[in-house]
C-alpha cells in the first residue's frame, strides 16, 4: 500500500446569522475546542485533538425529529468527549434544545443531541469518568448548611451574583433556613468573615461573593491578591470548602456579563461548586484510608490555667 497523502480533515458548517456564529464559537470553545485563527466575525476555525470520519446508519430507536435532521449531513456535528455530563451542563446553561438523550446500560456511554443556532444538530457522546474511576461530589444540597458572604461594594453586581448563588443552592435542594447570609463592607473583608463562619463548624461550605474592578492605581492588584489568598488560606486551614465567587474584572461591562448575561452568573457557578465540594468532602471522609487516619485522638488545644 502506498504512503497516505492525507494531511488533515476539515469539516465546515455554514450559518447565515453572525450572532449564531458567535454563539457556536463560544460554546465549542467552552467544551474544549482550540481556536486556530482569530475570529473575524465571518468565520471561526477551531481544532480538536483527534478527527475521525464516521459513516453510520440511522438507528430506528431515535426520535423521528432527530432521524429527519440527521439525514441532512450539512447540519450534523458529532463530538466525542471525556465527560458528556459536563458538556450537558454547559449546554443547559445556554438553553440549547435537547433532542435526544440516551445511556447505554452495558457500557454507561452517554449520547445526547442538541439543536444549536444555525439549525445545526450536535451529537455528544462519551463515557462519564471513562478514563478512571473517580470520587465526585453530587449536586445535592439537601440537609446541608451553607453560608453566603457577600460584599456590599459594587452592589449593582454583587446583588445579581447573590441572587444567582441563592437560587443555585435552592435548586440543589438546600432549604432556606439552612442558608445564612452575611454582608460585609467590601471584598477585603470577605476572608475574615468566611474564616469566622468556618471556625464555628456549623456550615458544610461557604460561598464568597464580591466584585473588584480595576482602577487607575495599584489598589486593585493589592486587594485581589489579599482576597484570593485569604479565602484560599481559610479553606485550607479550616477544612471547610470555600467557593470563590469574587469577580476580578477590568471593566464594568465584563462584570455585568458575568453577573447573569452572556457569560452566565458566576454566583450560581460558585454555589454549585460549594454544593459539590461539600458532598465531595463527605465522600472522601468515608474512604477507608481517611477513616483510619481519623481514628487518632485529636490534639487538645485547651490552654493551661495560669498559676
Helices and strands as residue ranges (DSSP letters): H 18-30, E 34-35, E 46-47, H 64-70, G 73-75, E 76-80, H 84-93, E 97-103, E 109-116, E 120-127, E 146-151, H 155-171, G 176-178, E 179-184, G 187-189, H 190-199, E 205-213, H 219-238, E 241-249, H 252-257, E 259-261, E 264-265, H 266-285, H 288-293
